């Protein structure tokens, strides 16, 4: 079953985050993942949604998504992201 990483990101250091976005795609692709949503505009339809960057990744399975998340390949990019932003991320299984 496919798995999805959904992130809501508040960028605090645009230059540092830009460097992160340059290196992270290769780590995602290595684990069979792909971007479904990467930034772009959002229109609030209901409720309160803060103005944040939103990203959605798709992986072949939850297990593979967790391998990526816990990998040495993503360790340094994760530090870059955390040093340049505040975020909330969740892993969901689905179809």
SVG drawing of the C-alpha trace seen along z (x, -y; Angstrom):
<svg xmlns="http://www.w3.org/2000/svg" viewBox="-15 -34 40 36">
<polyline fill="none" stroke="black" stroke-width="0.4" points="0.0,0.0 1.3,-3.5 2.4,-5.8 2.4,-9.6 4.6,-12.1 2.7,-15.4 4.7,-18.4 3.6,-21.8 6.7,-24.1 7.3,-27.6 10.6,-28.7 12.8,-30.7 15.9,-30.9 15.1,-31.1 18.7,-30.6 19.2,-27.6 15.9,-26.1 16.8,-26.7 20.0,-24.7 17.9,-21.9 15.5,-21.8 18.5,-21.3 19.7,-18.1 16.6,-16.4 15.0,-15.2 17.8,-12.7 17.3,-11.1 13.5,-10.8 14.0,-9.3 16.6,-6.8 13.8,-5.3 11.2,-5.2 9.5,-8.3 8.2,-11.2 6.8,-14.7 3.0,-15.0 2.9,-18.5 5.8,-20.8 5.0,-24.4 2.5,-26.1 -0.4,-28.2 -3.2,-27.1 -6.7,-28.4 -8.4,-27.9 -11.8,-26.4 -12.8,-26.0 -11.3,-26.5 -8.0,-28.2 -4.9,-27.3 -1.7,-29.3 0.2,-30.5 2.9,-27.8 4.7,-25.8 3.1,-22.4 4.7,-19.3 3.3,-15.8 5.5,-12.9 4.4,-9.4 6.4,-6.3 5.6,-2.7 5.0,-1.7 5.2,-2.8 8.2,-0.7 10.1,-2.3 9.1,-5.8 10.5,-5.0 13.7,-3.7 14.1,-7.0 13.3,-9.0 15.8,-7.1 18.5,-6.8 21.9,-8.2 21.0,-9.6 18.4,-11.9 20.2,-12.6 22.2,-15.7 19.3,-17.1 17.0,-16.7 19.5,-18.8 19.5,-21.4 15.6,-21.5 15.4,-21.7 18.0,-24.5 16.1,-26.6 12.5,-25.9 9.9,-24.8 7.7,-22.0 5.0,-19.4 5.3,-16.1 3.0,-13.1 3.2,-9.7 -0.1,-8.3 -0.9,-5.0 -3.5,-5.1 -4.5,-4.5"/>
</svg>
